[in-house]
Amino acid sequence: MHRKDEAIPIEYAREIAAGIPSARIVELQGIDHWPTVGDIKSITGEVEEFLTGQRHEHLPDRLLATVLFTDIVDSTRHAARLGNRGWRELLARHDDVTHTEISRFQGRVIQHTGDGFLAAFDGPTRALRCATTVAERMQGLGIDVRCGLHTGECEIRGEDIGGIAVHIGARVAALAQAGEVLVSSTVKDLVNGSGIAFQERGTHMLKGVPGQWQLFAPAGQLVPVDHHIPVKRRGFQAFMADRISRRPRVARTVLRLSYRR
């Protein structure tokens, strides 16, 4: 084997191969002379095929994770209103809050997109609670964020992650309204039993993703049904639950307060 563009001319390798019976020279791309430098896989692949007769495909490392995307709503308008210095200061406070909450809910920051974040969690309930808390705290800074969550297998790419699950999470976040948290039906099903209530947000086509996807927004905590409560009182609770679910900011406040209990 010899790399075509390395310092030692490839003609030397061809001459050596010509003097060995039944030898075949393999010309590889690249400039590195030492086999342990540069594109090592091209060399190990040729060696594996020579010794075994075939080359095995090495599957990428994968992990099951809940991905969270956040994005500041109307970031350009805020930047124009505040000016460069004011916008930088607001972004710094936004970043501090988001980092703090992701860490508190045991997540990991994967990417900082300038006015948003991509984070990964090993549990969907913690990811969802992180998202609702971030959305609530941003209102104190005078801004709204949109958040989207999805759970699926992700490819590990060094410190980064990729794969269709990440794309779905980004598409879900893009459909969220100002101050809203949206989740896929996968997340909703996985947090069943956590006590978190959801409101339907319709069925959508996600750009570049096959099929239709049903989305949901968290709407506070489920209230356990007490069968000893009179029917009239139960009707009032249902009425209030419906009213709260129609006001996302109130629902998030109730949900946040329930975490502190």
PyMOL commands that set and color helices and strands:
alter all, ss='L'
color gray80, all
select helices_A, chain A and resi 10-18+40-52+75-104+124-139+164-174+185-190+231-245+248-259
alter helices_A, ss='H'
color red, helices_A
select strands_A, chain A and resi 2-3+27-28+62-72+108-112+116-121+145-157+160-162+181-184+196-205+212-221
alter strands_A, ss='S'
color yellow, strands_A
deselect
rebuild
show_as cartoon
